[in-house]
Structures are given as C-alpha cells and as structure tokens.
Amino acid sequence: MYRSRIVIVGAGFAGFHAARTLARKAGAETEIVLVNPTDYSLYLPLLPEVSAGVLDPRRIAVPLTASLRGVRVVLGTVDHVDVRAGRVRYRDPEDVHRELDYDRLVLAVGGVNKILPIPGVAEHSHGFRGIPEAVYLRDHVIRQIELAAEAESAAERAARCTFVVVGAGYTGTEVAATGQLLTRSLTRRHPRLRDQPVRWLLLDLAPRVLPELSARLSASAGRVLRRRGVEVRTGTSVQEATRDGVLLTDGEFVPTRTIVWGAGVRPDPLASDLGLETVRGRILVDENLAVPGHPEIFACGDAAAVPDLTRDGELCAMTAQHAERQGRAVARNVAASLGYGKPRPYKHHDLGLVVDLGGMQAAAQPLGVPLTGFPAKVVTRGYHLMAMPANRIRTAVDWFLDAVLRRQSVQFGLVRSPAVPLDSADPELPARVPAADWPA
C-alpha cells in the first residue's frame, strides 16, 4: 500500500521531467501518477521537421510507459481540480469521467495557441502545437501543390502555391524555412509547375525575425530566408483572414489557401479555471514552485508564473529550456515536502538558443556564442539529440536518409482541417469530426 500519492497533470517538458525525477527522488511508499491525454510526451522543437516530411512523427513522440519506470500513466484530460477535497477529475479517451485523490499535485498543463481577435483567423488558419497539426500541414501543403498542378486558372494556381505564416518567432520561422524547401522539392516533380512561382510569406509586427536572438543572428537568419525566396514582412501582420486569402495590415490582399498561425503561446485555459491566483493566465508560484496558500500544490512550465531569480522582478520565459529544468526542480521540492531531501529555489541561467533553418542552415547562440551556417546546424542537431529523452538513433537515421535520398511526397488525408481547429485546448487530440463534414 502507498502512503501518499503525487498526481502530475500534463506530460510536456515540465511534466515529463517531473515524473522521471520523482521516480528517483520519492520513496517506494509514494505512488506517482501522470495524467495526460496521450501516451507520449511530445518533443516540440522538432515539430517543424515533421510537417516538412524530414522526420516520422513517431520520432518526436516519447513513449511514457517505456520511459517512466515506476510511474503510473493514466490517459485522460483533466477538466477540474477540487482544491479543497484534494481531488482531480479527468475525462478518459472514451469520455468517461473519473477521479483521482492526491496528497501532492503538480500542475504542468503547458500552453496552447495564442489567438488574437482578428476577424477570420480562428476559422481559416491553423496552429502548430501538436503532431495532428503538423501532419495536417504536411498533407495540406502537398495537396495544394498537387491541386495547383491541375488548376485550370492562373489565379487558382497562384493562390494554391502561396503559403502565409504569421509569427516570426521560433515556430513560424522554422515552419517557413523548412516548408519552403519542401515545396521546392515538390514542384520539381510537376512539369506544369516548373515555371510557377511558389510564395512563402513570413509576417510579424516585430521589426525583425527571431527577436529573441541577437541582432546579428536575426539578420543572418533573415538573409537565409530571403535568399531562398521567402518574403519576410516585418512590421506587417494579418488584418483579416478569409477563405480566399488574407488582408494584410499594409492594405495588400494575398490570395492563399494556407494560413499557419504561429503568433505565440498562451497558458492552458485550465490554469485560469482552478480558483488559484494567476498572473496573465499563469498560476502564481513562489521560488520553490509551490502555490502560495496551498503547500500541497505545485506548478511548473508554460502555465506557471515562475519568478526569474536571474532577472529581478521578471517571470521565467515560456520556453522548453525553462520547462524541462522546472520539471526537475519541482520534483525535488515535492519529494522534499514528503520528507525526501531539502527544497531548493528554482534558478536557471539561459544556456542559449538554437533555430533550425532547414537544409544545412541554422542559427545558434550556445552560451552566448553566435553561430550561423553549417557550424550552427551541427550544434543545433547535436543539442536536440542530447535533449531528446528517447528515439535519438531513429531521429539521426531519418536526418541521414533525408540528406541522401529524395524526400517522399505522399499525403494520406487522415487529419483534415476541421480536426485541428486553431482554438483547441488540447492540440494533441484531433477534434472528432464526422467524415461527411470533411471538406473536399
């Protein structure tokens, strides 16, 4: 019999590493339960390579049961937490509501697509936070190229060969960079498209791409994209989205069938529904990642407002680097609250950033050292291989095969547009849409 139970909600970077560390830190009399909608943890930074057909989706899906020995994995989506009773309610994959009591609770629910109040965006664009969205985008891009090859009018052909990405941060930049290489490969196989321009537009209101990087690296990344033909539009965004295209803030209307929304992340809506104090939608915690007034509840990752002890008065950024380390830190402190070790405040100095620009190009800033081109590519892929909890060899093999073989270009249509709405509380679970309602 277990004397205490720790329930962890969410298996992203924070939740996964919290569970793995707790399995080592907590005593044998403690039950560790991880509640997550899927049986895998997503290695999100490599998602653009899935949409570009470089990696098989399974490469970035880390199996929970095989990777977390000593942790009980429960499939379900948490929709309510009774803080007073110490109970979590969740909905299992068959829509049956179940409950779990806890002695300690770790909230690591992560983030979802950030939607701005722009007409038509929610209806006509798609986000990029989960495997279903990446698989949909890959199939959609291939389908647009194939339909363009058979289009009778030049206007339709041009619209299908135009791809708009909103947001020039990490996600949007990598999607545009890898997507442009994919479409270049696809059009070479269609004789009717050899003289057809394929447009990729990368939009952002910021004055430069990748504003998180130094000005030098940002400029270098912008040059790489522009040399490939990506239209980088800084100081510009979407004013309205329609079925036929997007109206930009500079007044231009761009006909397109593809709008990828990568304009930021917001905390999971569950964080604001718990009755706990929040800061901009994130659960307020102290330096030990504990919720004030609730010593039995801890929070970490994108949905937690964690004070950044390296920058006075600021909160930790919503990055994978912070989430992973917060997961380990919260595990130590939860174990300490049960008598195993001593609590320690969370403090982490930024180790640098890496951005994959497709092909042999990347931008990296490890430990503050700016790198571009092939050296940055080596550092970027080396970092990912070290950071991935599993599937390293399979991932490296996929990278090698992509370098020496022609990329496959089949689309199965298993994930269609209605199944991946932009306004989704769980991007890893496709919406259930009858096949009769799928668009042609």
C-alpha positions as CSV (number, residue, x, y, z in Angstrom):
1,M,0.0,0.0,0.0
2,Y,1.1,3.5,-0.8
3,R,1.2,6.1,2.0
4,S,0.9,9.1,-0.3
5,R,0.1,9.9,-3.9
6,I,1.6,12.5,-6.2
7,V,-0.6,13.4,-9.2
8,I,1.1,15.2,-12.2
9,V,-1.1,16.8,-14.8
10,G,0.5,17.1,-18.2
11,A,3.4,15.3,-19.8
12,G,5.1,18.1,-21.7
13,F,8.7,19.1,-21.0
14,A,7.9,20.1,-17.4
15,G,5.6,17.2,-16.5
16,F,7.7,14.5,-18.1
17,H,10.9,15.5,-16.3
18,A,9.0,16.0,-13.1
19,A,7.7,12.4,-13.3
20,R,11.1,11.0,-14.2
21,T,12.9,12.8,-11.4
22,L,10.2,11.9,-8.8
23,A,10.5,8.3,-9.7
24,R,14.1,8.5,-8.4
25,K,13.6,11.0,-5.6
26,A,10.4,9.9,-3.9
27,G,10.4,6.8,-1.7
28,A,8.9,3.4,-2.5
29,E,5.8,4.3,-0.4
30,T,4.9,7.1,-2.7
31,E,2.7,6.5,-5.8
32,I,3.4,8.8,-8.8
33,V,0.5,9.2,-11.2
34,L,0.9,11.1,-14.5
35,V,-2.4,12.1,-16.2
36,N,-2.0,13.0,-19.9
37,P,-4.3,12.9,-22.9
38,T,-1.8,10.8,-24.9
39,D,0.6,8.0,-24.1
40,Y,3.6,10.0,-25.2
41,S,5.4,13.2,-24.5
42,L,6.0,15.5,-27.4
43,Y,9.5,16.8,-28.2
44,L,8.0,20.0,-29.6
45,P,11.2,21.7,-31.0
46,L,11.4,19.2,-33.9
47,L,7.7,19.5,-34.9
48,P,8.6,21.7,-38.0
49,E,10.6,18.8,-39.3
50,V,7.6,16.5,-39.1
51,S,5.5,19.0,-41.1
52,A,8.3,19.2,-43.7
53,G,8.5,15.4,-44.1
54,V,12.0,15.2,-42.7
55,L,11.1,13.2,-39.6
56,D,8.5,10.5,-39.0
57,P,6.0,11.7,-36.3
58,R,6.9,8.8,-34.0
59,R,10.5,10.2,-33.7
60,I,9.3,13.1,-31.5
61,A,6.8,11.1,-29.6
62,V,8.5,9.8,-26.4
63,P,6.5,6.8,-25.1
64,L,5.6,7.5,-21.4
65,T,5.2,3.9,-20.1
66,A,8.5,2.8,-21.5
67,S,10.4,5.9,-20.5
68,L,9.0,6.4,-17.0
69,R,9.6,3.4,-14.9
70,G,7.9,3.5,-11.5
71,V,5.2,6.0,-12.8
72,R,1.6,5.1,-13.3
73,V,0.4,6.6,-16.6
74,V,-3.3,7.5,-16.8
75,L,-4.8,8.5,-20.1
76,G,-7.2,11.4,-19.7
77,T,-7.8,15.2,-20.0
78,V,-8.1,16.9,-16.7
79,D,-11.1,19.3,-16.7
80,H,-11.5,20.1,-13.0
81,V,-9.5,20.2,-9.7
82,D,-11.2,20.3,-6.4
83,V,-8.6,22.1,-4.4
84,R,-10.4,21.7,-1.1
85,A,-11.0,18.0,-1.4
86,G,-7.6,17.3,-3.0
87,R,-9.2,15.6,-6.0
88,V,-8.6,15.7,-9.7
89,R,-11.4,15.0,-12.2
90,Y,-10.5,13.8,-15.7
91,R,-12.1,12.5,-18.9
92,D,-10.7,9.3,-20.3
93,P,-10.4,8.6,-24.1
94,E,-13.9,7.0,-24.0
95,D,-15.4,10.2,-22.5
96,V,-15.9,8.6,-19.1
97,H,-15.3,11.0,-16.2
98,R,-13.1,9.6,-13.4
99,E,-11.4,11.0,-10.3
100,L,-8.1,10.7,-8.5
101,D,-7.3,11.8,-5.0
102,Y,-3.9,13.4,-4.3
103,D,-1.6,14.3,-1.5
104,R,0.6,16.4,-3.7
105,L,-0.4,17.9,-7.1
106,V,1.9,19.1,-9.8
107,L,0.2,21.2,-12.5
108,A,2.3,21.1,-15.7
109,V,-0.5,21.7,-18.2
110,G,1.6,23.7,-20.7
111,G,0.3,26.1,-23.3
112,V,-1.9,26.3,-26.4
113,N,-2.2,28.5,-29.4
114,K,-2.5,32.2,-28.7
115,I,-5.3,33.7,-30.7
116,L,-5.7,37.4,-31.4
117,P,-9.1,39.0,-32.0
118,I,-8.6,39.3,-35.8
119,P,-11.6,38.5,-38.0
120,G,-11.5,35.1,-39.7
121,V,-8.3,33.9,-38.0
122,A,-9.9,31.2,-35.9
123,E,-11.9,30.0,-38.8
124,H,-9.3,30.0,-41.6
125,S,-5.9,29.3,-40.0
126,H,-4.3,26.5,-38.1
127,G,-1.9,26.4,-35.3
128,F,1.3,24.5,-34.7
129,R,1.4,22.9,-31.2
130,G,0.9,19.2,-31.8
131,I,1.5,16.2,-34.1
132,P,-2.0,16.3,-35.6
133,E,-1.4,19.9,-36.7
134,A,2.0,19.1,-38.1
135,V,0.6,16.0,-40.0
136,Y,-2.3,18.1,-41.3
137,L,0.1,20.9,-42.5
138,R,2.3,18.4,-44.3
139,D,-0.6,16.7,-46.1
140,H,-2.2,20.1,-46.8
141,V,0.9,21.6,-48.4
142,I,1.4,18.5,-50.6
143,R,-2.3,18.6,-51.6
144,Q,-2.1,22.2,-52.5
145,I,0.8,21.6,-54.8
146,E,-0.9,18.7,-56.4
147,L,-4.1,20.6,-56.9
148,A,-2.2,23.6,-58.3
149,A,-0.7,21.3,-60.9
150,E,-4.2,20.6,-62.2
151,A,-5.7,24.0,-61.7
152,E,-7.2,25.5,-64.9
153,S,-6.8,29.1,-64.0
154,A,-3.6,31.0,-63.2
155,A,-5.3,32.7,-60.3
156,E,-6.2,29.5,-58.6
157,R,-2.7,28.0,-59.3
158,A,-1.1,31.1,-57.7
159,A,-3.3,31.0,-54.6
160,R,-2.6,27.3,-54.0
161,C,1.1,28.0,-54.4
162,T,1.1,30.8,-51.8
163,F,1.7,30.0,-48.1
164,V,1.3,32.5,-45.3
165,V,3.0,32.1,-41.9
166,V,2.0,34.5,-39.2
167,G,4.6,35.0,-36.5
168,A,8.4,35.2,-37.0
169,G,9.5,33.6,-33.7
170,Y,11.0,30.1,-33.4
171,T,7.9,28.3,-34.6
172,G,6.9,30.5,-37.5
173,T,10.5,30.9,-38.8
174,E,11.2,27.2,-38.7
175,V,7.9,26.3,-40.4
176,A,8.5,28.8,-43.2
177,A,12.2,27.7,-43.6
178,T,11.5,24.0,-43.8
179,G,8.2,24.4,-45.7
180,Q,9.9,26.4,-48.5
181,L,12.4,23.6,-49.0
182,L,9.5,21.0,-49.1
183,T,7.5,22.9,-51.8
184,R,10.7,23.5,-53.8
185,S,11.2,19.7,-53.9
186,L,7.5,19.1,-54.7
187,T,7.3,21.5,-57.6
188,R,10.3,19.9,-59.3
189,R,8.2,16.7,-59.8
190,H,5.3,18.5,-61.5
191,P,6.3,19.6,-65.1
192,R,3.3,22.0,-65.1
193,L,4.7,23.9,-62.1
194,R,8.3,24.3,-63.2
195,D,7.7,28.0,-64.1
196,Q,5.2,28.6,-61.3
197,P,6.5,30.9,-58.5
198,V,5.8,29.4,-55.0
199,R,5.5,32.1,-52.4
200,W,6.1,31.8,-48.7
201,L,5.3,34.9,-46.7
202,L,6.6,35.2,-43.1
203,L,4.7,38.0,-41.3
204,D,5.4,39.7,-37.9
205,L,4.7,43.1,-36.4
206,A,8.2,42.9,-34.8
207,P,10.9,44.9,-36.6
208,R,13.0,41.7,-37.3
209,V,12.7,37.9,-37.4
210,L,13.6,35.9,-34.3
211,P,13.7,38.9,-31.9
212,E,14.8,36.5,-29.1
213,L,18.2,36.2,-30.8
214,S,20.9,38.8,-31.1
215,A,20.5,41.4,-33.9
216,R,23.4,39.8,-35.7
217,L,21.9,36.3,-35.7
218,S,18.4,37.6,-36.5
219,A,19.8,39.4,-39.6
220,S,21.7,36.3,-40.7
221,A,18.5,34.2,-40.4
222,G,16.6,36.8,-42.4
223,R,19.2,36.7,-45.1
224,V,19.0,32.9,-45.4
225,L,15.2,33.1,-45.7
226,R,15.3,35.9,-48.3
227,R,17.9,34.1,-50.4
228,R,15.6,31.1,-50.7
229,G,12.7,33.3,-51.8
230,V,10.8,33.6,-48.5
231,E,9.1,37.0,-48.3
232,V,9.9,38.3,-44.8
233,R,7.4,41.1,-44.0
234,T,8.4,42.7,-40.7
235,G,6.1,45.3,-39.2
236,T,3.2,43.6,-41.0
237,S,0.5,41.1,-39.9
238,V,-3.0,40.0,-40.8
239,Q,-5.9,42.4,-40.6
240,E,-8.5,39.8,-41.7
241,A,-8.5,36.2,-42.9
242,T,-10.9,34.8,-45.4
243,R,-11.4,31.5,-47.2
244,D,-9.8,33.1,-50.3
245,G,-6.8,34.8,-48.6
246,V,-5.5,37.3,-46.1
247,L,-5.8,41.1,-45.9
248,L,-2.5,42.4,-44.5
249,T,-2.2,45.4,-42.2
250,D,-0.4,47.3,-45.1
251,G,-3.6,47.0,-47.2
252,E,-2.4,44.2,-49.6
253,F,-4.7,41.3,-50.1
254,V,-2.8,38.0,-50.7
255,P,-4.8,35.1,-52.2
256,T,-3.9,31.9,-50.5
257,R,-5.4,28.6,-49.2
258,T,-2.8,28.2,-46.4
259,I,-2.5,30.3,-43.2
260,V,-0.2,28.9,-40.5
261,W,-0.7,30.7,-37.1
262,G,2.5,30.8,-35.1
263,A,1.9,34.1,-33.3
264,G,2.6,33.0,-29.8
265,V,1.5,30.7,-27.0
266,R,-0.9,31.2,-24.1
267,P,-1.2,29.1,-20.9
268,D,-3.7,26.2,-21.0
269,P,-7.2,27.5,-20.1
270,L,-7.3,25.1,-17.1
271,A,-4.8,27.3,-15.3
272,S,-7.3,30.1,-15.0
273,D,-10.2,27.8,-14.0
274,L,-8.8,26.4,-10.8
275,G,-9.6,29.3,-8.5
276,L,-5.9,29.8,-7.8
277,E,-4.1,33.2,-8.2
278,T,-2.8,33.8,-11.6
279,V,-0.6,36.3,-13.4
280,R,-1.5,36.8,-17.1
281,G,-3.2,33.5,-17.1
282,R,-0.3,31.7,-15.5
283,I,-0.6,30.1,-12.0
284,L,1.3,32.1,-9.4
285,V,4.0,30.2,-7.6
286,D,6.9,31.1,-5.3
287,E,10.6,30.5,-5.9
288,N,10.2,26.8,-4.8
289,L,7.4,26.4,-7.5
290,A,4.7,26.0,-4.7
291,V,1.4,27.7,-4.9
292,P,1.1,30.3,-2.1
293,G,-1.5,29.2,0.5
294,H,-1.5,25.7,-0.9
295,P,1.6,23.9,0.2
296,E,0.3,20.6,-1.4
297,I,0.1,22.1,-4.9
298,F,3.0,22.9,-7.2
299,A,3.1,24.3,-10.8
300,C,5.7,24.5,-13.5
301,G,6.2,25.0,-17.2
302,D,4.3,27.4,-19.5
303,A,1.2,27.6,-17.2
304,A,3.2,28.7,-14.2
305,A,4.3,32.2,-13.3
306,V,7.7,31.3,-12.0
307,P,9.9,34.2,-10.7
308,D,13.1,34.5,-12.6
309,L,15.8,34.8,-9.9
310,T,18.4,35.8,-12.6
311,R,16.4,38.8,-13.6
312,D,14.9,40.8,-10.8
313,G,11.1,41.3,-10.9
314,E,10.6,39.2,-14.1
315,L,9.0,35.9,-14.8
316,C,10.7,33.0,-16.5
317,A,10.0,32.8,-20.2
318,M,7.7,30.2,-21.6
319,T,10.5,28.1,-23.2
320,A,11.3,24.4,-23.3
321,Q,14.6,25.1,-21.6
322,H,12.9,26.5,-18.6
323,A,10.1,23.9,-18.6
324,E,12.5,21.0,-18.5
325,R,14.5,22.4,-15.7
326,Q,11.5,23.5,-13.7
327,G,10.2,19.9,-14.0
328,R,13.3,18.6,-12.3
329,A,13.2,21.3,-9.7
330,V,9.6,20.8,-8.8
331,A,10.2,17.1,-8.4
332,R,13.0,17.8,-5.9
333,N,10.8,20.1,-3.9
334,V,7.7,17.9,-4.0
335,A,9.9,15.0,-2.7
336,A,11.3,17.3,0.0
337,S,7.7,18.2,1.1
338,L,7.3,14.5,1.8
339,G,10.5,14.2,3.7
340,Y,12.9,13.1,1.0
341,G,15.7,15.7,0.8
342,K,15.5,19.5,1.1
343,P,13.7,22.1,-1.0
344,R,15.7,24.4,-3.3
345,P,14.6,27.5,-5.2
346,Y,14.5,27.4,-9.0
347,K,17.2,29.4,-10.6
348,H,18.5,28.9,-14.1
349,H,20.7,30.9,-16.3
350,D,19.9,30.8,-20.1
351,L,22.2,28.4,-21.9
352,G,21.5,29.8,-25.3
353,L,19.1,29.2,-28.3
354,V,19.1,27.2,-31.4
355,V,16.9,27.6,-34.6
356,D,16.9,25.2,-37.5
357,L,16.5,26.9,-40.9
358,G,16.3,23.7,-42.9
359,G,18.9,22.2,-45.2
360,M,22.4,22.9,-43.9
361,Q,21.4,26.2,-42.3
362,A,20.7,27.2,-38.7
363,A,21.2,29.9,-36.2
364,A,22.6,29.1,-32.7
365,Q,23.7,31.0,-29.7
366,P,25.2,28.4,-27.3
367,L,26.4,30.0,-24.1
368,G,26.2,33.4,-25.8
369,V,28.5,32.4,-28.8
370,P,26.8,33.4,-32.1
371,L,27.0,30.7,-34.8
372,T,25.5,30.5,-38.3
373,G,25.5,28.2,-41.3
374,F,26.8,24.6,-41.0
375,P,28.5,25.0,-37.6
376,A,25.2,26.2,-36.2
377,K,23.5,23.2,-37.8
378,V,25.8,20.8,-36.1
379,V,25.3,22.5,-32.8
380,T,21.5,22.6,-33.3
381,R,21.1,18.9,-34.2
382,G,23.7,17.9,-31.5
383,Y,21.7,19.8,-28.9
384,H,18.4,18.1,-29.9
385,L,19.9,14.7,-29.9
386,M,21.2,15.3,-26.3
387,A,18.0,16.8,-25.1
388,M,15.6,14.1,-26.5
389,P,14.6,11.6,-23.9
390,A,14.3,8.8,-26.5
391,N,14.4,8.0,-30.2
392,R,17.8,9.5,-30.8
393,I,19.1,6.8,-33.1
394,R,15.9,6.8,-35.2
395,T,16.0,10.6,-35.4
396,A,19.6,10.6,-36.6
397,V,18.8,7.9,-39.2
398,D,15.9,10.0,-40.5
399,W,18.2,13.0,-40.8
400,F,20.8,10.9,-42.7
401,L,18.2,9.5,-45.1
402,D,16.7,12.9,-45.8
403,A,20.2,14.1,-46.7
404,V,20.9,11.3,-49.2
405,L,17.5,10.3,-50.6
406,R,14.7,12.2,-52.3
407,R,12.0,13.2,-49.8
408,Q,8.7,11.3,-50.0
409,S,5.7,13.3,-51.1
410,V,2.6,11.3,-50.4
411,Q,-0.4,12.7,-48.4
412,F,-2.9,10.4,-46.7
413,G,-5.5,12.9,-45.7
414,L,-6.0,11.3,-42.3
415,V,-6.1,14.6,-40.5
416,R,-8.4,17.1,-42.2
417,S,-9.0,20.8,-41.5
418,P,-12.0,20.5,-39.1
419,A,-10.0,18.1,-36.9
420,V,-7.3,20.7,-36.0
421,P,-9.1,24.0,-35.1
422,L,-6.9,26.8,-34.1
423,D,-8.9,27.4,-30.8
424,S,-8.2,24.0,-29.2
425,A,-7.5,23.4,-25.5
426,D,-5.5,20.2,-26.5
427,P,-3.6,20.4,-29.8
428,E,-2.5,16.8,-29.4
429,L,-6.1,15.4,-29.7
430,P,-7.8,15.9,-33.1
431,A,-11.3,17.1,-32.8
432,R,-13.9,14.4,-33.6
433,V,-15.5,15.4,-36.9
434,P,-17.7,13.0,-38.9
435,A,-16.2,12.1,-42.3
436,A,-19.3,13.6,-44.0
437,D,-18.3,17.0,-42.7
438,W,-14.8,16.9,-44.1
439,P,-14.0,19.5,-46.9
440,A,-13.3,18.1,-50.3
